[in-house]
Amino acid sequence: MTSGGLAVVLSLALPALWAGAPPKKASAGPSKDEWVSFVSEEGSFKCRIPKKWEANVPPPGSNALSRIFGLDLRSPAAKDDVATISVRYYGQGNALRQDLAGFVRANATPPEVLPPSERLEAAVGEVTVAGRLSKRFDRKSIEYRRSGEPGQESKVLVLERFLVVPAGEGFYELRLSSPSRSIKAHQPVFDRIVSSFKPGK
């Protein structure tokens, strides 16, 4: 998971989710039979995830001290065009030592990898997720990713979309991280995960 950073809300044609309306079921992405149910450790949340995306789930009990539970998904794509989706619950006393407001502040701060002219604070808005008033914002960053040949890297402009959902003394993070050039291809998968998201805290 990358942390720190962000940018301005970019002039993409954002879906209703990013316009402040409740998320709705995406019409694109894998078909219904290519999705499976996921329940996080301690039952902190459940959602539907696509089978074709690689899922990274920590072994049971490994996050008892960090108090951060969830999974990361990786898209089936070329190395320099991979997108990731993270769905996590941060409990009280989590390893980041952050509450919801602190997490939003930290991640709405522009990363140093951006040119000085682009280091602008993220515009933080509100949206309803799973019936809860939540925070939303975009940030952009730059990553150097392996390209076709061994030892070769390409400079990739990455756009991250955050939803931060309250959960009593903790909070949830739902994040899409994608090369900006392919964000429209990955957005429907993220929207569908968000629409299936059911918090347990």
Stockholm file with secondary structure:
# STOCKHOLM 1.0

chainA/1-201         MTSGGLAVVLSLALPALWAGAPPKKASAGPSKDEWVSFVSEEGSFKCRIPKKWEANVPPPGSNALSRIFGLDLRSPAAKDDVATISVRYYGQGNALRQDLAGFVRANATPPEVLPPSERLEAAVGEVTVAGRLSKRFDRKSIEYRRSGEPGQESKVLVLERFLVVPAGEGFYELRLSSPSRSIKAHQPVFDRIVSSFKPGK
#=GR chainA/1-201 SS CCCSCCCCCCSSCCCGGGGTSCCCCCSSSSCGGGEEEEECGGGCEEEEEETTSEEECCCTTTTTTTTEEEEEEECSSCGGGCCEEEEEEECTTCTTCCCHHHHHHHHTSCCTTSCGGGCCCCCCEEEEETTEEEEEEEEEEEEEEECSSTTCEEEEEEEEEEEEEEETTEEEEEEEEEEGGGHHHHHHHHHHHHHHCEECC
#=GC SS_cons         CCCSCCCCCCSSCCCGGGGTSCCCCCSSSSCGGGEEEEECGGGCEEEEEETTSEEECCCTTTTTTTTEEEEEEECSSCGGGCCEEEEEEECTTCTTCCCHHHHHHHHTSCCTTSCGGGCCCCCCEEEEETTEEEEEEEEEEEEEEECSSTTCEEEEEEEEEEEEEEETTEEEEEEEEEEGGGHHHHHHHHHHHHHHCEECC
//
